[in-house]
């Protein structure tokens, strides 16, 4: 239940921000908006306000704005005619401004969400920005009856030195344990420094094992950034990640067509699993996931594929360059083909993810 609630909340917030940006930009250039729907399918509630019918629809899987002049209209005989009102009467820059609104809004929301994560979670900030932090090897667990227990090691001990090797890495600790003659450790425990030593290796043992699990942990974390700094860092991170995101979508298309499970694009099944893990881990992972989803939606919608905002921008630019529109209904048909291709892509990804659950290994 928690996973479903978090998933719907992330999805619908992204959709609402996207569609409201289309609405806002349309009104900025003087376009009326006939309807604004939250959700898809049958309308459950509607109210007219400021010339727009605001709707709440049954299925929480999306939303839409209805702007006049974006599709061919029928005349009295039923024949399709070029629209002569609304969107069709605007200049190319005005059309592009209306169409790009959703992309910009999702990107802005992604930046805001990631900035909130960076301000409140220094460790995630260090990972996202690839900051180099001073680290120390720490004991994660000690096996009962092990040599480590006999030596006096406890979980949480930080290894400051082993056999005169200062601040050893995990690999250096493992190598020393495997080859040393005599073992001496200087560890930090609850702010105190302790010296632990014993004969090594244990008598009659060819391959000595200490009996601990260890890992690298940061000695200190950077101070939290200011909000302006966090916004700047988030914006820079996402801008630098755009080429990789585009490449990921291209590889995802290829994987879907060849029947392979994509490592670059998450379909509905994988997204639900990721959302479940984030919801159980806390608010920071949920915010981080929401930021990535909004960023992915922004990049995906900007792709020049008919049916997406980027595809509509491309066709609008082509019409402006040609100096004449497509035949009535032709542009709508191109967008319909693009939409069906996108739907098929989603279905293929979902099928590959589901079938992958039943494959051995």
C-alpha distance (Angstrom), angle and dihedral (degrees) to the residues before:
residue distance angle dihedral
X1 . . .
X2 3.81 . .
X3 3.81 91.1 .
X4 3.81 92.1 51.2
X5 3.82 92.1 47.8
X6 3.81 93.1 49.2
X7 3.83 92.5 44.8
X8 3.82 93.2 50.3
X9 3.82 91.4 44.6
X10 3.82 92.5 52.5
X11 3.81 93.2 44.3
X12 3.79 96.9 45.4
X13 3.81 94.5 44.5
X14 3.81 88.8 53.4
X15 3.82 91.4 47.8
X16 3.81 94.0 45.9
X17 3.79 93.1 50.5
X18 3.82 90.3 46.4
X19 3.79 96.1 49.5
X20 3.79 95.2 40.5
X21 3.81 88.7 55.5
X22 3.83 89.3 54.9
X23 3.81 88.2 49.1
X24 3.82 93.4 47.4
X25 3.81 94.4 47.1
X26 3.80 91.5 46.4
X27 3.79 91.1 54.1
X28 3.81 89.8 46.2
X29 3.82 90.9 62.3
X30 3.79 93.2 43.3
X31 3.80 99.5 -98.6
X32 3.80 120.9 144.5
X33 3.81 118.3 -132.2
X34 3.79 113.6 -144.2
X35 3.81 96.6 -165.8
X36 3.80 141.8 3.0
X37 3.80 114.6 -163.4
X38 3.78 129.1 -166.4
X39 3.80 103.3 -156.9
X40 3.79 130.6 1.7
X41 3.78 136.0 -97.6
X42 3.83 127.5 30.3
X43 3.81 114.2 17.7
X44 3.81 113.1 -117.3
X45 3.80 98.2 -179.6
X46 3.78 136.0 9.1
X47 3.79 137.2 -179.3
X48 3.79 130.7 177.8
X49 3.80 115.4 -132.6
X50 3.82 132.0 159.0
X51 3.79 92.3 -5.8
X52 3.83 94.3 -53.8
X53 3.78 129.5 102.0
X54 3.81 107.0 -132.9
X55 3.79 112.0 -152.8
X56 3.79 138.3 -168.9
X57 3.80 109.2 -158.3
X58 3.78 131.9 -164.2
X59 3.81 104.2 -111.8
X60 3.84 116.5 63.9
X61 3.80 92.9 -152.3
X62 3.78 102.5 103.2
X63 3.78 144.8 -36.4
X64 3.78 141.9 -133.4
X65 3.80 147.0 -154.6
X66 3.80 120.9 -136.2
X67 3.81 110.0 -142.1
X68 3.83 117.7 178.9
X69 3.78 118.9 -122.0
X70 3.80 97.7 34.0
X71 3.81 95.3 105.8
X72 3.78 137.5 38.3
X73 3.80 115.5 -87.2
X74 3.80 130.1 -140.8
X75 3.79 121.2 -120.0
X76 3.79 124.5 -145.2
X77 3.80 91.7 -79.5
X78 3.80 93.0 51.0
X79 3.79 94.8 -107.8
X80 3.80 117.9 138.3
X81 3.78 116.8 -108.3
X82 3.79 133.3 -175.9
X83 3.80 110.4 -93.9
X84 3.78 112.0 -104.9
X85 3.80 99.6 -169.6
X86 3.75 143.0 56.3
X87 3.78 118.0 -0.5
X88 3.81 93.6 12.0
X89 3.82 91.6 62.0
X90 3.79 96.1 55.4
X91 3.80 128.0 97.7
X92 3.81 121.2 -105.3
X93 3.84 94.0 -103.0
X94 3.82 89.9 51.8
X95 3.81 91.7 48.2
X96 3.80 91.6 48.8
X97 3.81 90.7 48.9
X98 3.80 91.2 54.4
X99 3.81 92.9 46.1
X100 3.80 97.7 45.0
X101 3.81 93.3 49.9
X102 3.79 95.4 90.8
X103 3.79 92.9 48.6
X104 3.81 92.3 51.0
X105 3.81 91.6 46.1
X106 3.81 94.1 52.2
X107 3.80 90.4 46.8
X108 3.82 91.2 49.5
X109 3.81 91.6 49.0
X110 3.81 90.2 48.7
X111 3.81 89.9 52.6
X112 3.81 92.4 47.8
X113 3.82 93.1 49.1
X114 3.80 93.6 46.9
X115 3.80 90.1 46.9
X116 3.81 88.8 55.4
X117 3.81 89.2 52.3
X118 3.81 93.2 48.8
X119 3.81 92.3 49.6
X120 3.81 94.2 49.1
X121 3.81 103.5 34.4
X122 3.84 116.4 46.3
X123 3.82 92.9 -179.0
X124 3.81 92.9 56.7
X125 3.80 88.7 45.2
X126 3.79 90.2 54.6
X127 3.80 90.5 50.7
X128 3.81 96.0 44.9
X129 3.79 94.1 47.3
X130 3.81 93.6 37.9
X131 3.81 92.2 -124.5
X132 3.79 116.8 -179.5
X133 3.80 108.6 -123.7
X134 3.81 128.9 -174.9
X135 3.80 107.7 -108.8
X136 3.77 139.1 -169.1
X137 3.81 132.5 -159.7
X138 3.80 110.9 -108.0
X139 3.80 132.1 -167.9
X140 3.81 108.0 -117.7
X141 3.82 98.2 -179.0
X142 3.80 141.0 -6.9
X143 3.82 121.7 -144.4
X144 3.79 116.2 -126.2
X145 3.81 112.6 -105.6
X146 3.81 92.2 11.6
X147 3.79 129.9 137.1
X148 3.81 87.6 -108.1
X149 3.80 90.5 58.7
X150 3.79 90.3 49.2
X151 3.80 89.2 49.9
X152 3.81 89.8 53.8
X153 3.79 100.2 -112.1
X154 3.80 117.6 154.1
X155 3.82 134.2 -169.2
X156 3.79 109.9 -86.9
X157 3.81 94.8 32.7
X158 3.79 111.8 138.4
X159 3.80 115.3 -143.5
X160 3.81 107.4 -133.1
X161 3.81 94.4 171.7
X162 3.80 140.7 -4.1
X163 3.82 119.2 -162.1
X164 3.82 91.9 -18.5
X165 3.81 92.2 -49.5
X166 3.81 104.6 128.5
X167 3.82 121.5 -139.2
X168 3.82 94.1 -9.3
X169 3.78 122.0 -159.6
X170 3.81 122.2 -124.4
X171 3.80 90.1 -99.3
X172 3.81 92.1 49.7
X173 3.80 91.8 50.6
X174 3.81 91.1 50.6
X175 3.83 92.1 47.3
X176 3.81 92.4 49.0
X177 3.79 93.3 49.3
X178 3.79 90.0 51.5
X179 3.82 96.8 50.1
X180 3.81 110.8 20.5
X181 3.78 126.3 113.9
X182 3.76 102.3 -147.0
X183 3.78 124.2 5.9
X184 3.80 127.3 -129.5
X185 3.77 123.5 169.9
X186 3.77 131.5 -175.2
X187 3.78 108.9 -157.3
X188 3.78 136.7 176.8
X189 3.79 116.8 -132.3
X190 3.80 123.3 176.2
X191 3.79 91.3 -22.5
X192 3.83 94.7 -48.4
X193 3.82 127.3 108.3
X194 3.82 115.8 -131.8
X195 3.81 131.4 -172.3
X196 3.82 115.5 -143.4
X197 3.80 122.9 -178.5
X198 3.80 141.7 160.9
X199 3.79 142.5 155.9
X200 3.78 112.1 -72.1
X201 2.94 138.8 -125.6
X202 3.81 99.5 26.9
X203 3.82 112.8 -113.1
X204 3.80 113.9 -84.2
X205 3.81 94.8 10.0
X206 3.81 116.0 123.7
X207 3.81 96.9 -178.4
X208 3.80 107.0 34.6
X209 3.81 118.3 -151.9
X210 3.77 122.9 -170.3
X211 3.81 95.3 -158.8
X212 3.81 102.1 -128.1
X213 3.78 139.1 115.1
X214 3.79 113.8 -137.4
X215 3.79 138.5 -176.6
X216 3.79 144.1 175.2
X217 3.79 116.0 -95.9
X218 3.81 128.1 178.6
X219 3.78 116.5 -100.1
X220 3.79 90.5 -149.9
X221 3.77 139.2 -1.8
X222 3.80 127.7 -134.1
X223 3.82 116.7 -103.6
X224 3.81 114.7 -94.9
X225 3.81 113.7 -90.2
X226 3.78 124.3 -119.6
X227 3.80 116.3 -101.9
X228 3.82 93.7 -104.2
X229 3.81 89.7 49.8
X230 3.81 91.7 47.6
X231 3.82 91.1 50.0
X232 3.80 90.5 49.8
X233 3.82 92.1 48.2
X234 3.82 92.0 47.3
X235 3.80 92.6 48.5
X236 3.80 91.9 48.8
X237 3.81 92.0 47.7
X238 3.81 93.8 52.1
X239 3.82 94.8 42.9
X240 3.81 89.9 52.8
X241 3.81 89.8 47.8
X242 3.83 95.8 53.6
X243 3.85 96.0 90.4
X244 3.82 91.0 49.2
X245 3.81 90.9 48.5
X246 3.82 91.9 50.9
X247 3.80 90.0 47.9
X248 3.80 89.3 49.2
X249 3.80 91.9 54.9
X250 3.82 90.8 48.8
X251 3.80 90.8 50.6
X252 3.79 89.0 45.7
X253 3.81 91.1 55.1
X254 3.80 89.4 50.7
X255 3.79 93.2 48.5
X256 3.80 91.9 49.6
X257 3.80 92.4 51.1
X258 3.81 92.4 50.1
X259 3.80 93.7 47.0
X260 3.79 95.0 -112.6
X261 3.77 127.3 135.1
X262 3.79 107.6 -106.7
X263 3.79 119.8 -124.6
X264 3.81 90.9 -167.4
X265 3.81 104.7 47.6
X266 3.80 124.4 49.9
X267 3.79 116.8 -147.9
X268 3.81 126.7 -159.4
X269 3.81 94.9 -78.7
X270 3.79 94.5 51.0
X271 3.81 92.3 41.9
X272 3.80 91.0 55.5
X273 3.80 90.1 51.7
X274 3.81 92.4 48.5
X275 3.81 90.7 47.0
X276 3.81 90.6 51.3
X277 3.80 91.6 53.3
X278 3.81 92.0 46.6
X279 3.82 93.5 47.6
X280 3.80 91.0 52.2
X281 3.81 92.7 47.1
X282 3.82 96.3 54.5
X283 3.79 144.7 -106.2
X284 3.83 97.5 -49.8
X285 3.85 94.6 59.6
X286 3.83 89.4 45.0
X287 3.81 91.7 52.6
X288 3.80 90.7 46.1
X289 3.82 91.3 50.3
X290 3.82 91.2 47.8
X291 3.81 89.5 51.4
X292 3.82 91.8 52.0
X293 3.82 92.3 46.7
X294 3.81 92.4 50.8
X295 3.79 91.1 47.3
X296 3.82 91.0 48.9
X297 3.82 91.1 49.6
X298 3.81 90.4 50.3
X299 3.81 93.1 51.6
X300 3.81 94.0 41.4
X301 3.81 93.1 50.2
X302 3.79 90.5 50.2
X303 3.81 92.6 58.0
X304 3.85 110.7 111.2
X305 3.80 93.0 -114.9
X306 3.83 118.1 132.1
X307 3.77 110.7 -109.1
X308 3.81 92.4 36.2
X309 3.79 126.2 88.2
X310 3.80 89.5 -106.3
X311 3.80 90.9 53.0
X312 3.81 91.6 50.1
X313 3.80 89.8 49.6
X314 3.81 89.7 50.5
X315 3.82 94.2 51.0
X316 3.80 91.9 44.3
X317 3.81 88.6 53.5
X318 3.81 91.7 47.9
X319 3.82 90.6 51.8
X320 3.82 90.2 50.3
X321 3.82 91.6 49.5
X322 3.83 92.6 47.2
X323 3.77 91.7 48.2
X324 3.79 91.6 -136.5
X325 3.81 135.4 68.5
X326 3.78 128.0 -111.4
X327 3.77 117.7 -96.2
X328 3.81 112.5 -75.1
X329 3.81 109.2 -79.0
X330 3.81 93.8 9.5
X331 3.80 95.5 101.2
X332 3.81 90.7 46.4
X333 3.81 89.8 51.9
X334 3.82 91.3 51.2
X335 3.80 89.9 51.7
X336 3.80 90.0 47.1
X337 3.81 90.7 54.6
X338 3.80 90.2 48.6
X339 3.78 91.9 49.3
X340 3.81 91.4 50.1
X341 3.82 89.8 49.6
X342 3.82 90.2 52.2
X343 3.80 90.8 47.8
X344 3.81 90.2 50.0
X345 3.82 89.2 49.6
X346 3.81 90.8 53.9
X347 3.81 91.5 46.6
X348 3.83 91.5 49.9
X349 3.81 92.4 49.1
X350 3.80 90.7 48.6
X351 3.81 91.7 48.0
X352 3.80 91.8 49.2
X353 3.81 91.5 48.9
X354 3.80 93.4 48.3
X355 3.81 93.7 45.3
X356 3.80 89.0 47.5
X357 3.80 89.3 61.3
X358 3.81 89.3 64.8
X359 3.78 98.6 43.2
X360 3.81 116.0 105.1
X361 3.79 115.3 -109.9
